[in-house]
Amino acid sequence: MVERSGAVVHLKQPFNATRINAANIETRVRELNKMADNTEKAKQGFWEEFEMLQQQECKLLYPRKEGQRLENKCKNRYKNILPFDTTRVTLRDTDESIPGSDYINANYIK
């Protein structure tokens, strides 16, 4: 994969599910549309593929294990948006005997 800047990015794992030829775009769109079984889930196929790509990308970049811990899951507004372990905000002056008491779904940013 090549970034817009021209830098080559070597993927650790190929995204085979989304690799298609330009000539096959219409076929792929039809396949993703067929995955939806009613109008309420009209974008289900697209959404599932987007979610899979997002999860794969984050797994390859930085770990997000603290946000996935059982005691911290209920503190996440969205189940797929988790703080990176390396830059997460850790709450101070908490009771260390309570698992997850130092957790908040937040990261420091520059």
NORTANOR-V397128 format. One record per pair of residues at least 4 apart in sequence whose ideal C-beta (glycine too) atoms are under 6 Angstrom apart, sorted by the first residue. I is the first residue (numbers start at 1). J is the second residue. Records with the same first field share a line. If there is no record, write none. Layout:
I = J  J
//
This chain:
1 = 9
2 = 8
3 = 7  9
12 = 60
20 = 24  28
24 = 28
32 = 45  46
35 = 44  45
36 = 41  42  44
43 = 47
62 = 84  86
63 = 85
64 = 82  84
65 = 85
66 = 85
67 = 72  76  82  83
71 = 99  100
72 = 100  103
75 = 105
76 = 105
83 = 88  105  106  107
84 = 107
87 = 107  108
88 = 107
89 = 104  106
90 = 102
91 = 102  104
94 = 101  102
95 = 101
//
